Amino acid sequence: MHQPTKVRDLAQVACAALERLRGEAPRVHCITNAVAQNFTANVLLAAGCVPSMTLSVEEIGAFVAGADALLVNLGTFDAERRAAAEIAVATANREGLPWVLDPVFVDRSPARAEFARTVIARGPKVVRFNAGEFAALAGAEATPGTLAAFARDNGVTVALSGEIDLISDGDRHAGIENGHALMTRVTAMGCAGSALLAACLAVEDDPLRAAVGALVIIGVAGEVAAEQSQGPGSFAAAILDTLFNLDAATLTARARITQ
């Protein structure tokens, strides 16, 4: 069981995660939707990671086996990605690799929701939702109590995105207040954040701390990037530059974390 983590320590979690990402350059294999692949890869590269994106059923097992973490994003739930996800999850579990499930739009598709339930039973370290997606899979509105119950019942850490990001492993809880409204105006921002979370799992074996680190890093980067942007287009470029140049002093000064 992971030890309790105090709020005053969590800002340093993000700093340590960023340092390890840059020092260890983890490989992250991403099964993600078609509109997210390019931006997701660029976010990982800016943070010091090595992305791969192949969906080929002939190749994906080898790619995942050679990675340090896996992202399974259901945003484009076509036959190719479904088959790739099956192989990737089986490979990750066999190799003992941490992986993240991002069940995009399960609130709009019963078939996608059913597949997500099946995949959750296969042991992701973290499931990253928005409120609608959580309600579709949990059968309840997202509250601190229902998040904790879902985490305990499924043996996962839950990271819920929103105005305040909420994270729970069933016993411990954290809220991340960092971020900016422009982050909702750029395609694939959430998907890229989930990939960054997978990267943090490669360098931090405590899923709650990994989730805190990733969401603080991307949230603070969004705030800094917004200060030098005129709109979504310049913001998309600025957040990549900000991630590349982000330092521990900025993370520590700007991190807004509650429990």
Secondary structure, 3 states (H helix, E strand, C coil): CCCCCCHHHHHHHHHHHHHHHHHHCCEEEEECCCCCHHHHHHHHHHCCCEEECCCCCCCHHHHHHCCCEEEEECCCCCHHHHHHHHHHHHHHHHHCCCEEEECCCCCCCHHHHHHHHHHHCCCCCEEEECHHHHHHHHCCCCCHHHHHHHHHHHCCEEEECCCCEEEECCCCEEEECCCCHHHHHCCCHHHHHHHHHHHHHHHCCCHHHHHHHHHHHHHHHHHHHHCCCCCHHHHHHHHHHHHHHCCHHHHHHHCCEEC
